[in-house]
Amino acid sequence: MSYAVDFAPHVPLWLLWSFGSAALLVTLYAFLQRARGAWARGLAFVVVLLALANPLIVHETREPLSDVVALVIDKSQSMGVNTRTADAARGAAEIRKALGREKNLEVREAEVVTRTTGDDNGTQAFAAISQALADVPPERVAGAILLTDGEVHDAPEPRKASLHAPLQAIIVGKRNERDRKLTVVSAARYAIVGQPAIITVRVDDFGAEAKGSATVRLRVDGADKGVRQVPLGKDTPVPVLVGHGGENVVEIEAAPGPSELTLENNRAVATISGVRDRLRVMLVSGEPHAGERVWRNLLKADPSVDLVHFTILRPPDKQDATPIDELSLIAFPTRQLFDEKLASFDLVIFDRYSERGILPLAYYENLASYVENGGALLVSAGPEYAQEMSIYRTPLAAVLPAQPTGEVVQQGYKPTVTQTGFAHPVTRDLPGGNEGNKPPTWGRWFRLIGAEKVSGETVMSGPGDKPLLVLDHVGKGRVAELLSDQPWLWARGFEGGGPQAELLRRLAHWLMKEPELEEERLSANIADGKIVVERRSMAQDVAPVSLTQPSGKKSQLTLKKVEPGVWRAAADADELGLYRLTDGKLTAVAAAGPLNPKEVADMRATDAILDAPAQATGGSVHWLVDGLPGIRRVTPNSRTFGSDWIGLRANGAYRVTSVEQQALLPPWLALVLLVGAVLFAWRMEGR
């Protein structure tokens, strides 16, 4: 209950104030003139003013409201170091008991999580406090208790503190901890294939003097690329050779230091996109035909392709007395192209070429060696492949995956993707294809060179399931054999055409080992807190994948087949840092968060970050290793902490449940007092 005096004037306030002012002036004038009974006249004016003001006695019935305290427990990634999580849990249990003994105190609990994306990544402790107290009026907030290792990344500036109650922080961990940290200062986003890209790294031993060097190991796409010695405490450029186009995943790992809290921040990953400066292609044509110009136009249309195109009809040893200015053909530079400069080409294409004794057999052997040592060969065969002058009757046959039978099929047919082709990246999802037992929508071809597959995989077929497109791995290189000379019909739009350009693009990229077109590939992508693992394989089944999280926790993922040749699985990715995957044969890595996530930048327990924000609210910072501080309730203007205790504000908030009003000066009493005051003033003035 509460009693108070209020007023309900019978006249407008402006009139009341005007009358009061006039009465005051008259009374003051009377005193200045030393008039008899001036004070009695003033008393009469006071009675009139009170009667007009109508004073009331207000009686309120109040219901006390409980104060609210936020108990926030840090469960971010850095709390997994040593026994911090367990220590915080024990401390929180003791605090709950202490708070439970307090009257009129409501406890709101919240957990601190790690934000993995954006510029505000890291531990969001103050966001958790704000969320816990979002619907609580400021006059009911008793304070906040935060159990954390001190690595908070959303701490506001002291003058911008939004919590208007004491923040009491309890640091979990040990003082003066030491740890080694690897930082990627900068990394090239793009680099030319075959040239080094620069990644600048820094290794720091926190809590120790920067002396000596650290051993840093490099891996590119899971393959070990050796070690480097990096001086401690200095930005050091590290060159990394970009071996292929597309994404090159570079994993960098620093050897453990003399004292380590965790190895999570000893690793980092950078992705460098390999770009081919110029794609050098040698196109060797035999006798001219309708598709030769299409091949040339298709390759010349790409500005990144350097095309060397020859139609070989004149033997290199052909010498006669014909004057040079009358020659229609020049001698083919066989030695330069097939001996001296062969290795400089990224792709060699034979288009309807037949063995006419023009190229020495040694050069075919050079071509076979070129493929086995990592080169790429594409053969587009015509009728000559089935004849006696076929290039299959040369040493090049050692790397060709299809042996001619001598048959040439002359009939209309639509090329079809085989069951193997549905799983192969080159022919999977070709626009207009025959997936799902549907007939292809592209145009027909009218010739197929009969052949038997001797190695590799048939990904497209013709009439009678005869091989049409055969792909093969030979040594370190690759070979593609197209057993028809009529893809040009698609380019010309015959019967609607077909995906000739897309097929050639995929063939070229597969031949040059672009990762996105590998048949056997393990990859992972992290987005929206999930890691999606994809396994490509030509096998009927794949092994489970072992997933190692940044904290070292391991789990097994069973992949599900989602389409021919593709298996996928997903898992939570709620930790910042590097995730490792392996199925025993292939490996992959994926990074959650930015290149240098704040959460693992420095994982030592510290009170430096929270000291100023806590003091700005009237709170304090304590270390759990010094003992859990006691909890006291204090008045709003009292001190809120001591060396071994923390205070929570007792606001005394309440809710009014009922209000009663009673006139302090009833009309009859006001009339009596007024008449009495006037008579008394008249009598005093009459003396």
RAVENUR-V558941 format. One record per residue. N is the residue number from 1. RES is the residue in one small letter. PHI is phi in radians with two decimals (NA if undefined). OMEGA is omega in radians with two decimals (999 if undefined). Layout:
BEGIN
n={N & N}
res={RES & RES}
phi={PHI & PHI}
omega={OMEGA & OMEGA}
END
This chain:
BEGIN
n={1 & 2 & 3 & 4 & 5 & 6 & 7 & 8 & 9 & 10 & 11 & 12 & 13 & 14 & 15 & 16 & 17 & 18 & 19 & 20 & 21 & 22 & 23 & 24 & 25 & 26 & 27 & 28 & 29 & 30 & 31 & 32 & 33 & 34 & 35 & 36 & 37 & 38 & 39 & 40 & 41 & 42 & 43 & 44 & 45 & 46 & 47 & 48 & 49 & 50 & 51 & 52 & 53 & 54 & 55 & 56 & 57 & 58 & 59 & 60 & 61 & 62 & 63 & 64 & 65 & 66 & 67 & 68 & 69 & 70 & 71 & 72 & 73 & 74 & 75 & 76 & 77 & 78 & 79 & 80 & 81 & 82 & 83 & 84 & 85 & 86 & 87 & 88 & 89 & 90 & 91 & 92 & 93 & 94 & 95 & 96 & 97 & 98 & 99 & 100 & 101 & 102 & 103 & 104 & 105 & 106 & 107 & 108 & 109 & 110 & 111 & 112 & 113 & 114 & 115 & 116 & 117 & 118 & 119 & 120 & 121 & 122 & 123 & 124 & 125 & 126 & 127 & 128 & 129 & 130 & 131 & 132 & 133 & 134 & 135 & 136 & 137 & 138 & 139 & 140 & 141 & 142 & 143 & 144 & 145 & 146 & 147 & 148 & 149 & 150 & 151 & 152 & 153 & 154 & 155 & 156 & 157 & 158 & 159 & 160 & 161 & 162 & 163 & 164 & 165 & 166 & 167 & 168 & 169 & 170 & 171 & 172 & 173 & 174 & 175 & 176 & 177 & 178 & 179 & 180 & 181 & 182 & 183 & 184 & 185 & 186 & 187 & 188 & 189 & 190 & 191 & 192 & 193 & 194 & 195 & 196 & 197 & 198 & 199 & 200 & 201 & 202 & 203 & 204 & 205 & 206 & 207 & 208 & 209 & 210 & 211 & 212 & 213 & 214 & 215 & 216 & 217 & 218 & 219 & 220 & 221 & 222 & 223 & 224 & 225 & 226 & 227 & 228 & 229 & 230 & 231 & 232 & 233 & 234 & 235 & 236 & 237 & 238 & 239 & 240 & 241 & 242 & 243 & 244 & 245 & 246 & 247 & 248 & 249 & 250 & 251 & 252 & 253 & 254 & 255 & 256 & 257 & 258 & 259 & 260 & 261 & 262 & 263 & 264 & 265 & 266 & 267 & 268 & 269 & 270 & 271 & 272 & 273 & 274 & 275 & 276 & 277 & 278 & 279 & 280 & 281 & 282 & 283 & 284 & 285 & 286 & 287 & 288 & 289 & 290 & 291 & 292 & 293 & 294 & 295 & 296 & 297 & 298 & 299 & 300 & 301 & 302 & 303 & 304 & 305 & 306 & 307 & 308 & 309 & 310 & 311 & 312 & 313 & 314 & 315 & 316 & 317 & 318 & 319 & 320 & 321 & 322 & 323 & 324 & 325 & 326 & 327 & 328 & 329 & 330 & 331 & 332 & 333 & 334 & 335 & 336 & 337 & 338 & 339 & 340 & 341 & 342 & 343 & 344 & 345 & 346 & 347 & 348 & 349 & 350 & 351 & 352 & 353 & 354 & 355 & 356 & 357 & 358 & 359 & 360 & 361 & 362 & 363 & 364 & 365 & 366 & 367 & 368 & 369 & 370 & 371 & 372 & 373 & 374 & 375 & 376 & 377 & 378 & 379 & 380 & 381 & 382 & 383 & 384 & 385 & 386 & 387 & 388 & 389 & 390 & 391 & 392 & 393 & 394 & 395 & 396 & 397 & 398 & 399 & 400 & 401 & 402 & 403 & 404 & 405 & 406 & 407 & 408 & 409 & 410 & 411 & 412 & 413 & 414 & 415 & 416 & 417 & 418 & 419 & 420 & 421 & 422 & 423 & 424 & 425 & 426 & 427 & 428 & 429 & 430 & 431 & 432 & 433 & 434 & 435 & 436 & 437 & 438 & 439 & 440 & 441 & 442 & 443 & 444 & 445 & 446 & 447 & 448 & 449 & 450 & 451 & 452 & 453 & 454 & 455 & 456 & 457 & 458 & 459 & 460 & 461 & 462 & 463 & 464 & 465 & 466 & 467 & 468 & 469 & 470 & 471 & 472 & 473 & 474 & 475 & 476 & 477 & 478 & 479 & 480 & 481 & 482 & 483 & 484 & 485 & 486 & 487 & 488 & 489 & 490 & 491 & 492 & 493 & 494 & 495 & 496 & 497 & 498 & 499 & 500 & 501 & 502 & 503 & 504 & 505 & 506 & 507 & 508 & 509 & 510 & 511 & 512 & 513 & 514 & 515 & 516 & 517 & 518 & 519 & 520 & 521 & 522 & 523 & 524 & 525 & 526 & 527 & 528 & 529 & 530 & 531 & 532 & 533 & 534 & 535 & 536 & 537 & 538 & 539 & 540 & 541 & 542 & 543 & 544 & 545 & 546 & 547 & 548 & 549 & 550 & 551 & 552 & 553 & 554 & 555 & 556 & 557 & 558 & 559 & 560 & 561 & 562 & 563 & 564 & 565 & 566 & 567 & 568 & 569 & 570 & 571 & 572 & 573 & 574 & 575 & 576 & 577 & 578 & 579 & 580 & 581 & 582 & 583 & 584 & 585 & 586 & 587 & 588 & 589 & 590 & 591 & 592 & 593 & 594 & 595 & 596 & 597 & 598 & 599 & 600 & 601 & 602 & 603 & 604 & 605 & 606 & 607 & 608 & 609 & 610 & 611 & 612 & 613 & 614 & 615 & 616 & 617 & 618 & 619 & 620 & 621 & 622 & 623 & 624 & 625 & 626 & 627 & 628 & 629 & 630 & 631 & 632 & 633 & 634 & 635 & 636 & 637 & 638 & 639 & 640 & 641 & 642 & 643 & 644 & 645 & 646 & 647 & 648 & 649 & 650 & 651 & 652 & 653 & 654 & 655 & 656 & 657 & 658 & 659 & 660 & 661 & 662 & 663 & 664 & 665 & 666 & 667 & 668 & 669 & 670 & 671 & 672 & 673 & 674 & 675 & 676 & 677 & 678 & 679 & 680 & 681 & 682 & 683 & 684 & 685 & 686 & 687}
res={m & s & y & a & v & d & f & a & p & h & v & p & l & w & l & l & w & s & f & g & s & a & a & l & l & v & t & l & y & a & f & l & q & r & a & r & g & a & w & a & r & g & l & a & f & v & v & v & l & l & a & l & a & n & p & l & i & v & h & e & t & r & e & p & l & s & d & v & v & a & l & v & i & d & k & s & q & s & m & g & v & n & t & r & t & a & d & a & a & r & g & a & a & e & i & r & k & a & l & g & r & e & k & n & l & e & v & r & e & a & e & v & v & t & r & t & t & g & d & d & n & g & t & q & a & f & a & a & i & s & q & a & l & a & d & v & p & p & e & r & v & a & g & a & i & l & l & t & d & g & e & v & h & d & a & p & e & p & r & k & a & s & l & h & a & p & l & q & a & i & i & v & g & k & r & n & e & r & d & r & k & l & t & v & v & s & a & a & r & y & a & i & v & g & q & p & a & i & i & t & v & r & v & d & d & f & g & a & e & a & k & g & s & a & t & v & r & l & r & v & d & g & a & d & k & g & v & r & q & v & p & l & g & k & d & t & p & v & p & v & l & v & g & h & g & g & e & n & v & v & e & i & e & a & a & p & g & p & s & e & l & t & l & e & n & n & r & a & v & a & t & i & s & g & v & r & d & r & l & r & v & m & l & v & s & g & e & p & h & a & g & e & r & v & w & r & n & l & l & k & a & d & p & s & v & d & l & v & h & f & t & i & l & r & p & p & d & k & q & d & a & t & p & i & d & e & l & s & l & i & a & f & p & t & r & q & l & f & d & e & k & l & a & s & f & d & l & v & i & f & d & r & y & s & e & r & g & i & l & p & l & a & y & y & e & n & l & a & s & y & v & e & n & g & g & a & l & l & v & s & a & g & p & e & y & a & q & e & m & s & i & y & r & t & p & l & a & a & v & l & p & a & q & p & t & g & e & v & v & q & q & g & y & k & p & t & v & t & q & t & g & f & a & h & p & v & t & r & d & l & p & g & g & n & e & g & n & k & p & p & t & w & g & r & w & f & r & l & i & g & a & e & k & v & s & g & e & t & v & m & s & g & p & g & d & k & p & l & l & v & l & d & h & v & g & k & g & r & v & a & e & l & l & s & d & q & p & w & l & w & a & r & g & f & e & g & g & g & p & q & a & e & l & l & r & r & l & a & h & w & l & m & k & e & p & e & l & e & e & e & r & l & s & a & n & i & a & d & g & k & i & v & v & e & r & r & s & m & a & q & d & v & a & p & v & s & l & t & q & p & s & g & k & k & s & q & l & t & l & k & k & v & e & p & g & v & w & r & a & a & a & d & a & d & e & l & g & l & y & r & l & t & d & g & k & l & t & a & v & a & a & a & g & p & l & n & p & k & e & v & a & d & m & r & a & t & d & a & i & l & d & a & p & a & q & a & t & g & g & s & v & h & w & l & v & d & g & l & p & g & i & r & r & v & t & p & n & s & r & t & f & g & s & d & w & i & g & l & r & a & n & g & a & y & r & v & t & s & v & e & q & q & a & l & l & p & p & w & l & a & l & v & l & l & v & g & a & v & l & f & a & w & r & m & e & g & r}
phi={NA & -2.61 & -2.02 & -2.66 & -1.85 & -2.31 & -2.26 & -2.32 & -1.00 & -1.42 & -2.20 & -1.02 & -1.08 & -1.10 & -1.23 & -1.09 & -1.17 & -1.14 & -1.13 & -1.08 & -1.12 & -1.10 & -1.08 & -1.13 & -1.14 & -1.09 & -1.15 & -1.09 & -1.12 & -1.10 & -1.14 & -1.16 & -1.52 & 0.94 & -1.24 & -1.24 & 1.28 & -1.09 & -1.22 & -1.20 & -1.13 & -1.08 & -1.09 & -1.12 & -1.07 & -1.08 & -1.10 & -1.10 & -1.09 & -1.09 & -1.13 & -1.24 & -1.27 & 0.95 & -1.15 & -2.20 & -1.68 & -1.77 & -2.00 & -1.83 & -1.74 & -1.97 & -2.01 & -1.14 & -1.87 & -1.29 & -1.40 & -2.15 & -2.11 & -1.67 & -1.82 & -1.95 & -1.99 & -1.34 & -2.14 & -1.29 & -1.08 & -1.18 & -1.27 & -1.37 & -1.26 & 0.90 & -1.90 & -1.06 & -1.08 & -1.15 & -1.10 & -1.12 & -1.13 & -1.15 & -1.08 & -1.12 & -1.10 & -1.16 & -1.16 & -1.05 & -1.10 & -1.13 & -1.21 & -1.17 & -1.44 & -1.49 & -1.51 & 0.91 & -2.37 & -1.77 & -1.86 & -1.91 & -1.74 & -2.59 & -2.02 & -1.55 & -2.03 & -1.75 & -1.43 & -1.77 & -2.28 & 1.38 & -1.24 & -1.68 & -1.24 & 2.00 & -1.38 & -1.89 & -1.26 & -1.21 & -1.14 & -1.17 & -1.11 & -1.09 & -1.17 & -1.15 & -1.88 & -1.06 & -1.79 & -1.79 & -1.08 & -0.97 & -1.26 & -1.87 & -1.36 & -1.53 & 2.58 & -2.47 & -2.00 & -2.06 & -1.72 & -2.72 & -1.53 & 1.60 & -1.45 & -1.96 & -1.99 & -2.16 & -1.14 & -1.41 & -1.16 & -0.92 & -1.33 & -1.91 & -1.09 & -1.65 & -1.59 & -1.76 & -2.69 & -1.12 & -1.69 & -1.90 & -1.75 & -2.06 & -1.49 & -1.75 & 2.38 & -2.03 & -1.29 & 0.99 & -1.32 & -2.20 & -2.83 & -1.80 & -2.35 & -1.77 & -2.14 & -1.55 & -1.21 & -2.76 & -2.60 & -1.14 & -1.44 & -2.36 & -2.74 & -1.32 & -1.05 & 1.59 & -2.06 & -1.36 & -1.89 & -1.78 & -2.05 & -1.66 & -2.12 & -2.51 & -2.06 & -2.08 & -1.79 & -1.16 & 1.50 & -2.43 & -1.27 & -1.35 & -2.30 & 1.43 & -2.45 & -2.17 & -1.56 & -2.05 & -1.80 & -1.96 & -2.35 & -2.11 & 0.94 & 1.48 & -1.58 & -1.20 & -2.04 & 1.56 & -2.12 & -2.32 & -1.75 & -2.05 & -1.14 & -1.24 & 1.32 & -2.30 & -1.25 & -2.21 & -1.33 & -2.15 & -1.36 & -2.26 & -1.31 & -1.54 & -1.60 & -2.69 & -1.28 & 1.45 & -1.32 & -1.93 & -1.56 & -1.82 & -1.83 & -2.13 & -2.40 & -1.59 & -1.10 & -0.98 & -1.48 & -1.14 & -2.52 & -2.23 & -1.46 & -2.74 & -1.71 & -1.06 & -1.65 & -1.62 & -2.19 & -2.65 & -2.39 & -2.34 & -1.96 & -2.03 & -1.49 & -1.40 & -2.13 & -1.35 & -1.09 & -2.50 & -1.58 & -1.60 & -2.14 & -1.92 & -1.85 & -1.93 & -1.86 & -1.63 & -1.18 & -1.05 & -2.66 & -1.11 & -1.55 & -1.09 & -1.13 & -1.14 & -1.01 & -1.14 & -1.12 & -1.12 & -1.32 & -1.25 & -1.21 & -1.58 & -1.17 & -1.54 & -1.81 & -1.67 & -1.79 & -1.96 & -2.15 & -2.30 & -1.89 & -1.66 & -2.22 & -1.90 & -1.06 & -1.16 & -1.70 & -1.25 & -2.32 & -2.64 & -1.57 & -1.16 & -1.02 & -1.04 & -1.26 & -1.89 & -1.31 & -1.64 & -2.24 & -1.93 & -1.14 & -1.31 & -1.36 & -1.12 & -1.12 & -1.16 & -1.45 & -1.76 & -2.35 & -1.30 & -1.99 & -1.05 & -1.17 & -1.41 & -1.54 & -1.42 & -2.64 & -2.05 & -2.10 & -1.83 & -1.95 & 0.90 & -1.70 & -2.15 & -1.40 & -1.96 & 1.37 & -1.39 & -1.64 & -1.06 & -1.05 & -1.08 & -1.27 & -1.15 & -1.12 & -1.08 & -1.12 & -1.09 & -1.16 & -1.03 & -1.19 & -1.11 & -1.63 & 2.05 & -1.38 & -2.19 & -2.28 & -2.13 & -1.99 & -1.85 & -1.65 & -2.13 & -0.99 & -1.09 & -1.20 & -1.63 & -1.77 & -1.16 & -1.57 & -1.11 & -1.21 & -1.23 & -1.63 & -2.10 & -1.04 & -1.18 & -1.04 & -1.09 & -2.01 & -1.53 & -1.51 & -2.23 & -1.75 & -1.17 & -1.73 & 1.60 & -1.62 & -2.17 & -1.50 & -2.03 & -2.81 & -1.34 & -2.78 & -1.80 & -0.98 & -2.14 & -1.45 & -1.37 & -1.04 & -1.16 & -1.14 & -1.10 & -1.63 & -1.51 & -1.05 & -1.21 & -2.01 & -1.15 & 1.04 & -1.11 & -0.99 & 1.49 & -1.29 & -1.84 & -1.16 & 1.31 & 1.05 & -1.61 & -1.18 & -1.14 & -1.72 & -1.40 & -1.31 & -1.51 & -1.94 & -2.26 & -2.62 & -2.47 & -1.56 & -1.11 & -2.77 & -1.97 & -1.29 & -1.87 & -2.84 & 1.39 & -2.31 & -1.53 & -1.85 & -2.42 & -2.37 & -2.08 & -1.00 & 1.16 & 1.00 & -1.27 & -1.02 & -2.06 & -2.29 & -2.10 & -2.04 & -2.62 & -1.67 & -2.22 & 1.01 & -1.60 & -1.91 & -2.49 & -2.34 & -2.17 & -2.19 & -1.81 & -1.61 & -2.81 & -1.89 & -2.06 & -1.07 & -1.09 & -1.09 & -1.16 & -1.13 & -1.45 & 1.39 & -1.12 & 0.91 & 1.67 & 1.22 & -2.96 & -1.45 & -1.10 & -1.12 & -1.18 & -1.13 & -1.15 & -1.05 & -1.14 & -1.06 & -1.09 & -1.21 & -1.16 & -1.06 & -1.69 & 1.12 & -1.19 & -1.02 & -1.19 & -2.02 & -1.32 & -1.22 & -1.90 & -2.63 & -2.08 & -2.46 & -2.56 & -2.40 & -1.98 & -2.76 & 0.95 & 1.31 & -2.21 & -1.88 & -1.84 & -1.78 & -2.16 & -2.12 & -1.81 & -2.81 & -1.59 & -1.36 & -1.38 & -2.63 & -2.26 & -1.38 & -1.06 & -1.88 & -1.57 & -1.93 & -1.94 & -1.39 & -0.99 & -1.36 & 1.73 & -1.19 & -2.01 & -2.66 & -1.85 & -1.95 & -1.63 & -1.51 & -1.96 & -1.27 & -1.86 & -2.88 & -0.96 & 1.44 & -2.30 & -2.14 & -2.44 & -2.68 & -2.36 & -2.64 & -1.20 & -2.23 & -1.73 & -2.01 & -1.48 & 2.22 & -1.73 & -1.82 & -1.96 & -2.35 & -2.73 & -1.98 & 1.71 & -2.02 & -1.88 & -2.26 & -2.68 & -2.35 & -2.59 & -1.92 & -1.72 & 1.61 & -1.25 & -1.04 & -2.17 & -1.10 & -1.11 & -1.06 & -1.92 & -1.09 & -2.64 & -1.76 & -1.38 & -1.16 & -2.64 & -1.85 & -1.21 & -1.25 & -1.63 & -1.05 & -1.16 & -1.05 & -1.18 & -1.10 & -1.10 & -1.67 & 1.52 & -1.67 & -2.69 & -2.20 & -2.24 & -1.78 & -1.14 & -1.16 & -1.47 & 1.86 & -1.27 & -1.20 & -1.27 & -2.07 & -2.23 & -1.69 & -2.26 & -1.25 & -0.97 & -1.76 & -1.63 & -1.14 & -1.94 & -2.82 & -2.51 & -1.15 & -2.29 & -2.59 & -2.23 & -1.97 & -2.09 & -1.28 & -1.67 & -1.41 & 1.19 & -1.20 & -2.58 & -2.19 & -1.40 & -1.70 & -2.73 & -2.36 & -2.11 & -2.14 & -2.40 & -1.14 & -1.37 & -2.30 & -1.08 & -0.98 & -1.13 & -1.22 & -1.11 & -1.14 & -1.08 & -1.14 & -1.13 & -1.09 & -1.11 & -1.16 & -1.18 & -1.10 & -1.16 & -1.15 & -1.13 & -1.16 & -1.18 & -1.30 & -1.40 & -1.25}
omega={3.14 & 3.11 & 3.12 & 3.12 & 3.12 & -3.10 & 3.06 & -3.00 & 3.09 & -3.13 & 3.09 & -3.09 & -3.11 & 3.12 & 3.12 & 3.14 & 3.12 & 3.13 & 3.13 & 3.14 & 3.13 & 3.13 & 3.13 & 3.14 & 3.14 & -3.13 & 3.13 & 3.14 & 3.13 & 3.12 & -3.14 & 3.13 & -3.13 & -3.14 & 3.14 & 3.12 & -3.13 & -3.11 & 3.10 & 3.08 & 3.09 & 3.11 & 3.11 & 3.09 & 3.14 & 3.14 & 3.12 & 3.13 & 3.12 & 3.13 & 3.12 & -3.12 & 3.08 & 3.11 & -3.12 & 2.96 & -3.11 & 3.14 & -3.12 & 2.97 & -3.01 & 3.05 & -3.10 & 3.10 & 3.13 & 3.00 & -3.09 & 3.06 & 3.10 & 3.03 & -3.02 & -3.08 & -3.13 & 3.06 & 3.12 & -3.04 & -3.09 & 3.12 & 3.09 & -3.14 & 3.10 & -3.07 & -3.06 & -3.11 & 3.14 & 3.12 & 3.12 & 3.12 & 3.12 & 3.10 & 3.14 & 3.12 & 3.11 & 3.13 & 3.12 & 3.12 & -3.13 & 3.13 & 3.12 & 3.12 & -3.13 & 3.11 & 3.10 & 3.13 & 3.11 & -3.09 & 3.03 & -3.13 & 3.10 & 3.12 & 3.10 & 3.13 & 3.13 & 3.04 & -3.01 & -3.07 & 3.04 & 3.14 & -3.13 & 3.10 & 3.12 & -3.08 & -3.07 & -3.08 & -3.10 & 3.03 & 3.11 & 3.10 & -3.14 & -3.14 & -3.13 & -3.07 & -3.01 & -3.08 & -3.11 & 3.09 & -3.10 & -3.09 & 3.11 & -3.10 & 3.12 & -3.13 & 3.13 & 3.07 & -3.07 & 3.05 & -3.02 & 3.03 & 3.10 & 3.12 & -3.11 & -3.00 & 3.06 & 3.13 & -3.12 & 2.99 & -3.08 & -3.09 & 3.13 & -3.11 & -3.12 & 3.13 & -3.12 & 3.09 & -3.04 & 3.00 & -3.14 & -3.10 & 3.09 & -3.05 & 3.11 & -3.11 & -3.11 & 3.08 & 3.00 & 3.08 & -3.13 & -3.09 & 3.06 & -3.09 & 3.03 & -3.14 & 2.98 & -3.09 & 3.10 & 3.13 & 3.11 & 3.11 & -3.10 & 3.08 & 3.12 & 3.11 & -3.13 & 3.11 & -3.11 & 2.98 & -3.07 & 3.01 & -3.14 & -3.09 & 3.11 & 3.09 & 3.14 & 2.96 & -3.10 & 3.12 & -3.14 & 3.12 & -3.10 & 3.10 & 3.07 & -3.08 & 3.12 & 3.10 & -3.13 & 3.14 & 3.14 & 2.99 & 3.09 & -3.09 & 3.11 & -3.14 & -3.11 & 3.13 & 3.03 & -3.07 & 3.06 & 3.03 & -3.07 & 3.11 & -3.12 & 3.03 & -3.12 & 3.03 & -3.04 & 3.08 & 3.13 & 3.12 & 3.12 & -3.13 & 3.11 & -2.99 & -3.08 & 3.07 & -3.09 & -3.07 & 2.98 & -3.09 & -3.10 & 3.10 & -3.10 & -3.09 & 3.09 & 3.10 & -3.14 & 3.12 & -3.13 & 3.11 & -3.05 & 2.94 & -3.10 & 3.07 & -3.13 & -3.10 & 3.03 & -3.08 & 3.07 & 3.14 & 3.09 & 3.13 & -3.14 & 3.12 & 3.11 & 3.14 & 3.11 & -3.13 & 3.05 & 3.07 & -3.09 & -3.09 & 3.03 & 3.12 & -3.13 & -3.11 & 3.03 & -3.12 & -3.11 & 3.11 & -3.01 & -3.08 & -3.07 & -3.13 & 3.12 & 3.08 & -3.08 & -3.12 & -3.13 & -3.12 & -3.12 & -3.13 & 3.13 & -3.10 & -3.14 & -3.10 & 2.95 & -3.04 & 2.96 & -3.02 & 3.08 & 2.94 & -2.97 & 3.04 & -3.08 & 3.12 & -3.11 & -3.12 & -3.14 & 3.13 & 3.06 & -3.04 & -3.14 & 3.10 & -3.08 & -3.08 & 3.11 & -3.12 & 3.08 & 3.13 & 3.08 & 3.11 & -3.10 & -3.10 & -3.03 & -3.06 & -3.12 & -3.04 & -3.04 & 3.12 & -3.02 & -2.99 & -3.08 & -3.08 & -3.12 & -3.14 & 3.09 & -3.09 & 3.06 & -3.13 & 3.00 & -3.11 & 3.12 & -3.14 & 3.11 & -3.13 & 3.14 & -3.08 & -3.11 & 3.10 & 3.05 & -3.12 & 3.13 & -3.13 & 3.03 & 3.06 & 3.08 & 3.12 & 3.11 & 3.11 & 3.11 & 3.13 & -3.09 & -3.14 & 3.06 & -3.13 & -3.11 & -3.10 & 3.06 & -3.14 & 3.02 & -2.95 & 3.01 & -3.11 & -3.12 & -3.11 & -3.13 & -3.07 & -3.09 & -3.12 & -3.13 & 3.09 & 3.06 & 3.11 & 3.09 & 3.08 & 3.11 & -3.14 & -3.12 & -3.10 & -3.11 & -3.03 & -3.09 & -3.13 & -3.11 & 3.11 & -3.09 & -3.11 & 3.02 & -3.11 & -3.14 & 3.09 & 3.13 & 3.11 & 3.02 & 3.09 & -3.13 & 3.08 & -3.13 & 3.07 & 3.06 & -3.13 & 3.10 & -3.12 & -3.07 & -3.10 & -3.11 & -3.03 & 3.10 & 3.06 & 3.03 & -3.12 & 3.12 & -3.07 & -3.02 & -3.12 & -3.13 & 3.13 & 3.06 & 3.11 & 3.12 & -3.11 & -3.13 & -3.06 & -3.10 & 2.89 & -3.04 & 3.11 & 3.08 & 3.12 & -3.12 & -3.13 & 3.05 & 3.12 & 3.10 & 3.09 & 3.09 & -3.06 & 3.07 & -3.07 & 3.03 & -3.10 & 3.13 & -3.12 & 3.12 & -3.13 & 3.10 & -3.12 & 3.08 & 3.10 & -3.10 & 3.14 & -3.07 & 2.98 & -3.14 & -3.08 & 3.09 & -3.07 & -3.07 & -3.13 & 3.01 & -3.11 & 3.12 & -2.98 & 3.04 & 3.12 & -3.03 & 2.99 & -3.14 & 3.09 & 3.08 & -3.12 & -3.14 & 3.13 & -3.14 & -3.12 & 3.13 & 3.11 & -3.09 & -3.02 & -3.11 & -3.10 & -3.14 & 3.13 & 3.12 & 3.12 & 3.14 & 3.12 & -3.12 & -3.12 & 3.08 & -3.14 & -3.12 & 2.96 & 3.04 & -3.03 & -3.08 & 3.13 & 3.09 & 3.09 & 3.13 & -3.06 & 3.04 & -3.11 & 3.14 & 3.12 & -3.11 & 3.11 & 3.08 & 3.07 & 3.13 & 3.00 & -3.14 & -3.10 & 3.12 & 3.10 & 3.04 & -3.14 & 3.04 & 3.14 & 3.14 & -3.14 & -3.12 & -3.13 & 3.05 & -3.13 & 3.08 & -3.12 & 3.08 & -3.12 & -3.14 & -3.14 & -3.11 & 3.12 & -3.08 & 3.08 & 3.12 & 3.11 & 3.04 & -3.05 & -3.13 & -3.14 & -3.10 & 3.08 & -3.12 & 3.08 & -3.08 & 3.05 & 3.14 & 3.01 & -3.13 & 3.11 & 3.09 & 3.08 & -3.06 & 3.08 & 3.05 & 3.08 & -2.97 & 3.06 & 3.13 & 3.13 & 3.05 & 3.03 & -3.12 & 3.12 & -3.11 & 3.09 & 3.08 & 3.08 & 3.07 & -3.11 & 3.05 & 3.13 & -3.11 & -3.09 & 3.10 & -3.08 & -3.13 & -3.04 & -3.11 & -3.12 & 3.11 & -3.02 & 3.08 & 3.06 & -3.08 & 3.04 & -3.04 & -3.06 & -3.03 & -3.05 & -3.10 & 3.10 & 3.13 & 3.13 & -3.14 & 3.12 & -3.07 & -3.13 & -3.03 & 3.11 & 3.13 & 3.07 & -3.14 & -3.13 & 3.09 & -3.09 & -3.12 & -3.12 & 3.06 & -3.10 & 3.12 & 2.99 & -3.09 & 3.09 & -3.03 & -3.08 & -3.10 & 3.06 & -3.02 & 3.10 & 3.02 & -3.09 & -3.10 & 3.11 & 3.07 & -3.08 & 3.03 & -3.01 & 3.03 & -2.98 & -3.10 & 3.14 & -3.10 & 3.06 & 3.13 & -3.12 & 3.10 & -3.12 & 3.07 & -3.14 & 3.13 & -3.11 & 3.11 & -3.12 & -3.13 & -3.09 & -3.11 & 3.13 & 3.12 & 3.14 & 3.13 & -3.12 & -3.12 & 3.13 & 3.14 & -3.11 & -3.13 & 3.13 & -3.13 & 3.12 & 3.14 & -3.13 & -3.10 & 3.14 & -3.09 & 3.13 & 999}
END
